[in-house]
Amino acid sequence: MSAIMTENSATNVGMLTGILTEAGTNEVELFEFIINDQSFGVNVAKVKQILRRQGLNFTRMDFAPPAVSGTMLFRNKPILVVDLRKVLAIECTTSDESRQLVMVTEFNNVTNGFLIDGARRIHRLSWKQFEPMQNLMTSNTPYVNGVVRLEDRLMMVLDLEHIMAEISPETSVAGSSFKLDVFKGTRDRSKIKILFAEDSALIRNHTVKQLDSVGIKNVIVVNDGKIAYERMIELKKKSEQERKPITDYVDIILTDIEMPEMDGLTFCRQLKGILKINLPVIVYSSLINEQMIQKCKACGADAYMGKPQIDKIIAVMDELFKS
């Protein structure tokens, strides 16, 4: 499915997508937009609305990072507006800012605006079509998760969470440590064994550190859903060969949704439907909203929470493994 996005009026992305991808089909809808003639993409589930910049009032912020253009009112609430040209160090070849658009997004329970130069369409794709950036390139392009090959161009998929973590650290996983103080030393969590699937190195590293700070030290970390699924196949075979319960190897699954090869909802559905492994699954994603909660339930997830709610993860684990 695809839909054209126009500059002529405010556009509600949800109206254009029709019926969003079903849960557990390993599909994603990416909104393709333009910055200085280059194609970029984000998960359409993060996009609330596309607005024309012309006519919008920005309030400048004296001490904001250079990439922040200011704040604007969206549905009577102030939101930050970030200039993606400056974030990505893309030289501007046009001075007609009035033709720019504001892409209003919501993820990690925060609404932000991003300045873009144009909007193209929405693409329904399989996660298998998503190509992660090679390790050598990733160090030089920290804001790009990967690329998708279209007919005549490459679309670079942006890591908006990484961008906002640098601009507004207090809203990111890195800034959520203070919430964990109430859990430290309250019980022994050293025996809890977790398989954690997350493609963002930034979130993986911070989450593991924060789990460690409350006593959860046995964490198997993988960077995509396919590897997580293959690891569970191996552990199931091992449990059968050694005639031990699967909980001798892993107690709980913690998974993101957006991942290459296999997304977290597909991983959850196949884990419980095909492998018949009934371990608790916590979906930990920036995409959590009412619609996504229904998808999580449809795939058999036991809990779901938005980033950076690590405190809620600990609370759920304590409830599952209370002595």
Buried (B, 14 or more C-beta within 10 A) or exposed (E): BBBEBEBEEEBEBBEBBEEBBEBBBBBBBBBBBBBBEBBBBBBBBBBBBBBBBEEBEBEEEEEBEEBBBBBBEBEEEEBBBBBBBBBBEBEEEEEEEEEBBBBBBBBBBBBBBBBBBBBBBBBBBBBEBBBBBEEEEBEEBBBBBBBBEBEEBEBBBBBBBBBBBBBBEEBBBBBBBEBBEEBEEEEEBEEBBBBBBBBBBBBBBBBBEBBEBBBBBBBBBBBBBBBBBBBBBEBBEEBEEEEEEBEEBBBBBBBBBBBBBBBBBBBBBBBBEEBEBEBBBBBBBBBBBEEBBEBBEBBBBBBBBBBBBBBBBBBBBBEBBEE
